[in-house]
Amino acid sequence: MINKLFSSQITFDILSVLFDNRTELLSTSEIIKLTDKNQANVQRELDKLIKLNIVFKKQKNRQNFYSLNNDYRFFKSLQGIFLERDEQKQKYFLLNEESGVCFLSLDYMLIAYVSDYGVRKGIIKKVSDAIAVYRGNYGQFYFEKDIIEQGAEDSLKKLLKNPTFVFKIIYPESIAVGEEAKKIFQELYQNNFQISKNKALRLFDKFLEIISIQIGLNTIAIFDLKDQLFSNYLKKYLVNKIKPTKLNLGYVMERLLAPEKLTYTQILRLELLELALKSQNSPCLQELKDIYSRWRWLNYGYVGPGFELGYFQQIFKELRAKNRTELEKEKNSLLNNEKEVQASKQEIYRQLKIDLRHQNFINALGLLSYLKIHRKDTAFLIFYLMYQIFAKLAPDYKKEDLFNLTREESKDLLRGRLTVSRQELQERSNYCVYPYQDKKFLYGAAADKYLQKNIEPEKAIQDGQNLKLLEGTAACLGKTGNWIYGEVKIINSTADMNKMREGDVLISVATTPDILAAMKKAAAIVTDHGGITCHAAIVSRELNIPCLIATKYATKIFKDGDKVIVCPRHNYIKFQ
């Protein structure tokens, strides 16, 4: 490592900062903030660098400012070292972004993403470092390009060679910790969320463990977000298989990747159906309240508020308006979902003569699809629990301020020794960059400069006015696969859902369970991000709503009110 050439890590960090800002004078406080080192240590190393004539010190308004001495005899050699370091530095690229988040949720997810749990289990070979960019309720995740690209290739090979680890390791462990989270909910709910601070602190550690296990195990599915590697392989394989038949590629993909297991949302629907059948002509408010109490965390998101009792009452009212035959049909469809999905897959396997190797590959992808939703739902349950605990143990603290804490700061709050100011929390909310490896916040110009230096620039998007077609990947054809005409509504969080009307085209960066109510109203769903295991793909198949994923730029090109045409059969969206 280059830093080993210097007398100390602090010296290396100071020179790094000065070379990064070589056209500017930096104050002592700025260098301390940028290096994230102790003031006394920074001052000591600065004094050494001044004595060696490597650094100049100037006084201005009673403050000390520092810059590099361009006349230092080894200046060009030093510059070459640091410029080469910059050129060799791993570039980060945007893998995923999501609305409706808070920094507290980003921190939990970052810790989980960079944990080595998946490596220790032999699921993946290497973990990427990560950078979070946070603006208000909007989060972006950047990862090391080379590691993600290699990880995606390795994962595809691993899934094709022998995907039994998905069934024997990823699935049972993911489900087990999800059940653990539900047991914690049941215990806390029964005790009206009365809890000691010590137990709360232990639970916060347990929450991190649960999230880390689920994300660590399921990182293999996240790799598909990089250039749709799994999706493109499967498409290429299936294209040749369907040529002699009358089957459509989109239809085949949709049927083969449908999850067999019921999601929590489907299980809740089943409970409501059973209650509607049981009490079609009798009052059942208490039973409905019981269901609401047990499921109020579902679709809570990372910041709440989740569905209120009124939402459950409205859904139940709609169910009771149906006749018994319709209710029985939907109930039986859910109860028989696993058998029906398996039967549909087996028929396609037989018809297309898909070999056992690819059958196992497809079955593994379907299970990973299900686990992605299960992981999200478990995370939403955990954040619901956290805010309930805060409400009991820190009632004077505004929920909005909790959103911008780190995980460690949230524990400090419970301990009664939180030191971060409300001003800094507000600054984080407005805009911050958080490189996980450095574990420090960057704001304003410093944040912009860091991203400019470390982030791979995104491809320029086409001018919307001159757009002919924006292509994506069809996740669901809907009933016919034909063109869908509609008006755009950009829905990225629960705050956007009020503008959604029946028949609108829902466009989102990436859908999440908390906007499910809006998704149900959509004539078509279009996302920037996503792979064949993503939330939009799974839910659209469940609802049989046409869906186009991985367009990259839909939310940047289209805006609320635009009239568009979505063609899932031919994988595009365009202006009418």
N, C-alpha and C positions, 0 to 999 in steps of 0.2 A: 504493500500500500504506500502511496506517495506520502501520506502524512507521517510515516515512520522516518522520513528523511529529516524531519524537523525536531527541535528540542522538546516540544510538547504538543499535544493535541490542540491546546489553546492557541499556541503560536500558529499552527496550521489553519485553525478556524478563523483567526484574525486576518491572516493573509488572504484566505479565501474570500472573506467579506470585502476586503479592500480591493482585490482584483475584480470581484463582481461589480464593484461600484467605483472603478478606477477613474471615472471622470468627475467624481464628487468628493467633497470634504465630508467626513463622517464624524459626528460628535462621539464622546465617550459613551453616552447613554445609548446611542444608536448601535454602536459596536456591541455593547453588552446585550442589547435586545436581539440583535441578529445572530450573535454566537450562542446566546442562551447560557452564558457562563457567569460565574461569580465575579462581582465587580472588582474585588481586590486582585483576583487572579488575572483578569483582563488588563487591569492597570499595570500590574507587574510585568506582563509580557509585552505590553506596548512600550514601556520604558526600555526594555531590552532591545526591542526593534529600533527604537530611536537612537540608542547608543551605537548600534551596528550600522546606522545611517541608511537603513532600509525604509524607514518611515519618517515622514516629517510631522511635526506638531505645530499648529498655529492657534493663536488665541483670538477669539472674536466674541465681544460682549460677555467677557469673563468666562467663556466656555472654551474648552480645548477641542480642537478639530484635528483630524488625522488624514493623511493621504500617503500614497506610495511615492518614493523618491525615484523618479525616472532616470536620474543620473547615477544611481547606485550601480557599481561595476558589474554586478551579477543580475541586474534587473531583467535583461532580455532572457536570461536562462530561467529565472523564476517565472517570468511571464509565459515562457514556452511550456513550463511544467503545468501551470494552472490552466492555460488554454487547452493543452492536450487532455487534461483531466476533464474539462468541460465537454470536449468532443467525444471522449470515450464514455461519458456518463450515460447511463441507461435512460432512454426516453420513455415517458409515460404517455398512455393514450386513454381516451375516454371509453370505458367498457360499459358503464351503465349510469343512468341518472334517474332520479325519482323525485316527485313532488310529494307534499304531505308528510315530510320528514322533519326532524328536529336534530340539533347537534348531538343531543344525548343518544338518540338512536343511531346516528352515524358513527359515534364513538364505539358503541357496543358492536356494531357490524364490522367496523375497521379492525378492532381487536380480534374478532372472530375470523375475518378473512386472512389475517396474517398469522394466525395461530398455526401450529404445526400438527394439529390433530389428524388432518387428512393424510399428512406425510407419514405419521407414526402408524396409521392404520394401513398404509400401503396403497391408498386410493390415488394419490398424486405424488409426483416426485419432488416438487419444489414449490415453495410459497412465494408469491410476489409481494414486494413492498407496495404500499398504497398511499394515495393522496386524496383527501376529501376537499371539495370546494363547496361552500355552504352560503347560500343567499336566502334569507328569510326561511321559507319552508321548503326550499329546493336544494337538493344535494346531488353532487356528481362524484363518481368514483373513477379515479385514474389508477391504472396498474402498469407495471413494467411490460413493455411490448414484447420483448424477446421471450420472457418467461411465460406469458400468456399464450403466445403463438406456439411455443414448443410444448406447453402443457396441453393445448388443444389437440395437437397432433398425437402426443403420447396417449391422451385419453381416448381418442378415436380408435387407436390401435388396441388399447386395453379392452375397450368395450366390444370390439369385433373378435378379439382373440378368445376371451372367456369372461363374460359379464356376470358370473355367479356372485361376485363380491357385492353387486348391487342388491341382490336378493338375500345374501347371507350376512352382510355387514351393514351396508348403508340403510336399508329399509328397517330392520329390527331395531337398530340403535336409535335411528331418528324417531321412530314411533315411541320407543321406550321413554326417551327424554321428553317427548311431547306429552305423554301420559303423566309424567312426573310434574310438568307444569300445571296440568289440569287438577292433579291432586292438591297441589299448593293452593290453587284457586278455591277448591272446595273447602279446604281447611280454613283459609282466611275468611271466606264468605260466611261460613258457619259461626265464626267468632266475631262477625261484624268488623273485620279488619283491625281488631284490637291486637297490637303486637308490640313487643319490646324493641328498643333500638338495637340491642345486640342481635336479636333474631333477625331483624330487618337487614342488618349488615351481612349476616350469613346468607340470607336469601338473595341479596344483590349479587353475591359471589356465585350462588347457585344459578341465578338467571344468566350470568355471563357464561357459565359452564354449559348450560343447555343451548344457548345461541351458538356458542363456539363449536359444539359437537355437531349441531345440525348444519351449520354453514361449512365447517371443515369437511364433513362427509360429502356434502352436496356441491362442493366447488367444481367437481367434474362436470356437472350439468351447466354451470355458469360459463364454462369454456365455449359452449356453443354460441354465446353472444358474439364471439370474435369471428366475424366473417361467415357465420352460419355453417361451420364446418360439418357438424353432424347432419344438419338439414340437407346440405348440398350433396353429401355422400349418399344419403338415403334416396334423394331424388334421382341422382344419376343411376343408382342401382335399379330403382323401380321403373324408370323410363323404358328400359329395354324389356322389362318383364311385362308391361302393360300393352306394348305395341300390338301383339296378336289379339288383344281383347278389346272390348268396347268400354273398358273402365277408364275413368278420368284420374289423372295423377293426384289432383287435389282431394278428390273423394277418397282415394286409397290411403293417402297420408293421414287424412282426418280420421278414418276408421282404425288404422293401425296404431295410431298414437293416442287414442282415447284411453284415459286412465280407467282401470277396472274398479279401484277402491272408491268409496263415497267420500267426498270432501266433507268438512264440518258443516259447510253451508247446505249440502244435500242432506246430511243427517238432521239438521235443524228443520229443513223442509219436511222431512219424513215425520218428525214429531208433530209438526203443525197439521199435516194431513191426517195423522191418526187421531188428533184431538178433534179436528173438524168432522171426521167420520163418527166419532164417539158421541159428539154433542151437537149435532146439526140443529136440533130443535130445543136445546136447553142452554141456560146461561153457563158460562165456563170462564168467567173473568179470573178467578183464583188460579185455575190450571194454567191459563195463559200467562199470568204473572209469574208463576213458577218457572215456566219455560223461559220467559224473559230474564229472570234472575240468573238462571244457569247459563244463558247464552249471550248476555248483554255485552260481553267482551268481544264477540265475533264482529269482524269488520271495524274494530275500534281504531285501527291504524296506529301510527306512532304518536299521535298527539290528541286523539279523541275528536269529538265526544262520543262517537259510535251511535248506534241506533237506540232510540228511546222506546218506551213502552208503546207509544202511539204508532210507531212503525209496525211493531208486531201485531197490534190490533187491526191495522189496515190490511196487512197481508192475510190475517185470519178472516177478516170480513170478506175479502175476495174469494177465499177458499170456500167459505160457507155459502157463497152465492152460486157455487157450482153444484151440479147434481151428483148424486152418490156414485154413479157410473164413472164420471170423469175423475172423481177423487180416487176411487179404487184403481183405475187405470194408471194414474200417475204414481200412486203408492206402490203398485206392483212393479212398475217400471224401475223405480228406485231400488226396491228389494231384489229385483232380478238383474240389476245393472251389471254386476260382475259376470254372470253367466252369459248375458246378451253380448257384452263387449268381447268376451273370450270366443263366443260362437262366431261373431262377425269376423274376428281376426283369423280364426281357423279356416273359415270359408275363403278368405282372400289368400291365405297361405297356400291353400289347396289349388285355387284357381290360377294363381300366378307361379306355382311351383317354387315357392321360396324355401331355400335350404334351411336346415336347422340352425346353422351359424347365424344367419341373418334374422331368423325368428327370435333367437335369444337376444340379439342386438336390439331389435324393435321392442320386445317386451321390456327390456331394461330401460329404454328411453321412455316408454309409457309410464313405468314406475317412477322414474326420476321426475317426470312431469307432475305426477301426483304429489311427490314429496316436496316439490317447490312450493306448492300452495300450502301444504301442511306446515312447512317451515315458516312461511309468512304468517299464517294464522297463529302459530305458537308464539312468534315474536310479538304479535299484536296482543295476545293474552298477557304476555310478560309486561309489556308497557302499560297495559290497563292496571295490572297489579301494582306496579311501581308507583303510579300516580295515586292509587288508593292508599298506599302506605305513606306517601308524602302528605296526603291530606290529613292523615291521623297524627303523624309525628312532626310535621312542619306546617301547621295550618296557616301560619302568618305569611308564608312564602307563596308568591303568585305562581300559578301553574306555568304561565308564559315564561317566567324566569328559569324555571326548571328545565325548559326545553334546551337552553343554551349552555348547560353545564356539561362537563366531561363526566365520565363514569366515576372517576376518583373524587371529583368535586361533589357529586351527588352523595357519595358516602361521607365526605367531610361535612356536608350539610346535616346529615343525620347525627354526626358526632358533635355538632355544635361548634365547628371550627372552620366554617367556610370563609375563605379570605378573598375570593374573586369579587370584584365590585360589580354593581348593577350596570355601571357605565360600560365596563368591558363586555358584559353579557349582551348588552345592546349592540355593541360594536361587532361582536360575533354574528349576531342575528342579521345585521345589515350585509356583511360580506366578510368572509375569512377563508383562508387556505390553511389546511392542517396536514403537513407531511407526517405520516404516522411514524416513520423512522426517527425523525427529530423530535416528535411530540411537542411541537410549539406552534402557536398561532401566528399567522402573518396577516397583516391588514393593509388596506389601501395600496399605495404604490409598491410597497415591499411584496405584497401578495401578487400583484400584476407582474412584477419583475421575475418573481420565482416561477410563475406559470410560463412566462415567455421563454425562460431558460430551460425548463424541464419538460414541458408538454409538447408532444408532437402536434403541429398545427392541423386543424381540421380542414378537410377539403371544402373549398368554397361552394356554397349552394347556388343552384341555378336561380336566376331571377324568376319569381313566381309568374310574372306577366308573360314570360316567354316559354313557360313550362308546357310541354306536350303531354308527357306522362311521368309520374313518379312511381317507380317500381318497388315492389316489396315481395314478401313471400306469403302465399295464401295459407292461412291456418285453418280456415273453415269456409266452405263454399256457401253455406246456408241451404235453403230448401232447393234452389235451382242453380246457383252459380252464376245467374244472370246479373246484368248491370243493376246497381243500386243508385238511385238518384236521391240526394238529400242535402240538407243544410248543415254546415260544419258547426260543431261545438267542441271547443278545446276543454277537455276535462282531465285535470291532473291531480285534483284533490277533492275532498268532500266539500270544500268551500265553493267549488265550481259547479256542483251538481244541480243547484236550483235552476240553472239556465237550460238544462237538458229537457227536451220534449220528445214525445213518442215520434219515432221516424227520423230523428236527426242522425247524422253521421258523427260518431264519437271519435275524436282524434286525441291521442294521449302520448306522452313520452313513453310511458310504460304503465299499463293498468295494474292496479292493486286491489285486494279484496274490499277495501273500504269504499270503492266507487262502484260496487256491484249494482246498486240500485239504478245508477245512471246507465250502466252497460245493458241492463235488461230493457231499456227504452230504445236502444239504438237500432237503426236499420242496418248499420254496418259499423265495425270497429277497426280503427287504423292506428298503428303505433310506430314510433320512431325506432324503438329497440325491441329485442325479443328474439328468442329462438324457438325451436319446436317444443321445448319444455317450459315455455314461459306462461305466465298467468293468463294473458289475453288469449293465447292459443287454446288453453284448456277450457276456460270459461265459455269462449265462443262456441266450441264444439258441444259443450254441455247445454248451451242455450240454443244451438243451431242458428247462430247469427253470423253472417258473412264477416270474415276478419282477414285483414292484411297486416302482417307484422314486418318489422325490420326495414321500414322505408327510409330510416335515418333522418329525414328532414321534414316529415309531414307537419309537425308543430311549428316549424320555422317558415314554411311556405304558405300554409293555409291559416286562416283566421276565422273567428266566429262570424257566422252569417254567409260565408262563401258557399256558393252552390257547386257541388261536386258530383262526379260519377265514380263509383267504386266498382271495379270488375275483378272479383276474386278468382274467377276462372282463368283470367290472363294476367293476374298479379299486378294490377296497377290502380292508381287513383289519379284523377285529373279534374280540372275545372270544367263545368258544364259549358 
